[in-house]
Amino acid sequence: MSKSQIFALFALIAGPIVIITACVQPPQAPQERFDVVEAGIPEIQRALAEGRVTSRQLVDRYLERIGLYELDLNATMAVNPQAQVLADDSLRRRMVAAGLRRAEKLTWERMVEGTTETYRRALGEE
């Protein structure tokens, strides 16, 4: 496996880990631009914990690197189009809250009724 393929694989694996780790850490104002080129996962987690980088900035740095090298390397399988949105802490909290409110409305009884009704309509038993 070449260095470029290893980097692309690392970016795909580290991105979600960084986002999950950032969810637990309180946001703090970053002081300097964090360099992702030589940083390993422990360094990234430490930088997040110390507030030297936010999850949104980290995602942006990885997307920049993917954008710089992807045409030459063609090593990235997929980039989540929602990566920047998911890295935005306040938006993520609002989305989670909205999802929890919606989940509270769901019950097993309503799911069974909806599924039964869907099958009835599909079979023409309305």
Secondary structure as GFF3:
##gff-version 3
##sequence-region A 1 126
A	DSSP	alpha_helix	3	24	.	.	.	ID=ss1
A	DSSP	alpha_helix	41	50	.	.	.	ID=ss2
A	DSSP	alpha_helix	55	73	.	.	.	ID=ss3
A	DSSP	alpha_helix	83	87	.	.	.	ID=ss4
A	DSSP	alpha_helix	89	104	.	.	.	ID=ss5
A	DSSP	alpha_helix	108	123	.	.	.	ID=ss6
###
